[in-house]
Structures are given as structure tokens and as C-alpha cells.
Amino acid sequence: MRFGLFGSAQARRGTDRGAHGFGEFVDYNVEAEALGFHGSFVVEHHFTAIGQVSAPLALLAWVAARTTTLRLGTAVMVLPWHNPVLLAEEAATLDLMSGGRLDFGVGKGYRHSEFHGFAMAVGEAEARFDEALDIILEAWTSDRRFSHRGRFWRYDDILVEPAPLQRPHPPLWMAAGSADSIEKAARRGANLLLDQFADTATLIARRDHYRRAVAAHGRAFDPRGVAVARNLFVAYDGAEKTAALERLHRQHRTMLDLSRDPARAVRSHILAYDGADPGAAALYGSPDEIASALDELAAAGIDYVLLNTGGTSRETLRRFARDVMPGFKEAA
């Protein structure tokens, strides 16, 4: 089994923790590499009032400069909000300067607060995503000038530079849960990111749907092309576990609140977990409890697990590396 990181840093306005919070995140990733973690996927969010990462490629550039083997992932860049040519240039620069370590995770967004802030109709998200991804892939793979006349973006006689180091382009990862989005990931040749709240039976069903869709498009299925996110806290007594679960529930409520449309005109897919217990699928507990849950995922054929410690908890990272990872061959 392969382990990576999933999550964010914080730089809240009106505090002195801006640079310090991001610096902690960089140090956290440096230690994760030393402990044997394979990669780190960083979220993109805006207008939260809790200081989440809004410029993941810039932050990952700092991580790249301090590491040598850690894969640098986005989970995800929300394509509707970006000029796709500028994003292609920035991502290719990171891939080039990191020695080809970028994992380019993309999505269409789900938080009402962000679409509202960008004054963008949620109903345009799918079309914007598709057009942006087409442009980015052409920008990365075309060695000739091209023009584009689309619904949302137009370009005249452009040659995008630099080209990414990984050819034909950095691996694509798509966050998906519905049948349509899973099929789109397979059709696009993207790897699959599965969320941290779904139970094991749901994960297996989604993974199997993706495997069938990949085969239908004439490609071989790679188990390492599916990554499952899981919240993590290694507890050594009941009080620690209880306190950690209380924090997880608060974070879950904040995420749901940011996703709600007050007018109820559009319902985000993440609200399917409204009322669900975020601790049910989480890896919270003793090392033995966590190892047992990982054994269940491994038995289901899940080979890549992305761990979210709820911030930059290096103590949880160390506990996991010391007391859980040695039981899993690749990590050891």
C-alpha cells in the first residue's frame, strides 16, 4: 500500500499566522517525504474566512524546492475559475522545475460560496471545465501555434511555454463520485480521486465502475490510478480520540455550510453527506484500529490512500509512520 497526504494549510486574514501557517505546511511535507510518504495533494479554496489555500501551485513550488521525491498533487484545481492558458503555463513551470513531479488534479467545484464570490453561474461549471481542460491539454501537447474560439475563452495564434517535463503531460487526476463523473474521468484518461467520507462498499462500487469504464476505452486498469482520501488521527487513549472526533465534526459542518446555496436553487453533491457521521469512514483511533481499517481497504484492492490530518499535525504523521506504516510493505 502507498500513502500520501491530502489537505490544506491555513493563512487566516487578521492574524500573524499567514507565512507561519504556510511555512508549517512546507515543513510538514518535508517530514512526510522523509517518513516515506509518496505524494501530497493540496486543495484549492477561496473566500472561506478560515484561510485555506487559494494558490496551490505557488505553495507547491515551495514544497518542490524543499523536497526531491515527493509527488506534488492538486486536489483539485477548479478549472472554471482559471484562465486555462495561464494555468497551463504555471502548472508546466512547476512540473519542469520539480523534475517532473506534478500530479494535476482537476475538478469543476462544488461550494456555493465560491461560485457566488466569482459571480459565476454554477450551471456553467461543467461546460467551463470541459473547455478549459481541452485548452490545457492542447497547450501542453502542441508544438505548433494554435488558436481557439470557444464559449468562454478565445486565443489567437499562441504557443504555450514552457512545455511540462512529463510527456505527453503530467498525470491527470479527477475527483469523481457519480457514474457520469467517473465515466468522464475514464474517457479523459484521468486517474480517479475518491472522497474521504464514502464507506468501503461505496468506494469499491465506484472503483469497479471506473475499472469497467477504463476497459471500455481500450486501456489497462492500474490500481495505483485510484487514490482514496481518509481523515486520520492516531489516538493513544479515549480522550484523545473523542476530542479529535469533535474537531472533525466541526470541520465537517464548516465545509457543508460553505457549500450550501441559501436560495436552495442548486444542491452541491457534497451535501449528500449532510447528516452523515464524518467519523464513520475516518481513520481515527489506536494504531491497531487504523491498521485494521487499512487492511479492509487493501483487501478491497485499494492501493493508494491519501491521509488528511486536519491541518499540519506532524505528531499524527509521526505516530502513523512509526506505529502503522511498518505493517504495509511499500511504506516500510
PyMOL commands that set and color helices and strands:
alter all, ss='L'
color gray80, all
select helices_A, chain A and resi 18-35+56-66+79-81+84-97+112-117+122-141+179-187+200-216+223-225+238-259+269-273+287-299+314-323+325-327
alter helices_A, ss='H'
color red, helices_A
select strands_A, chain A and resi 2-7+39-42+71-74+77-78+102-107+146-149+154-158+172-175+191-194+226-234+283-285+304-308
alter strands_A, ss='S'
color yellow, strands_A
deselect
rebuild
show_as cartoon
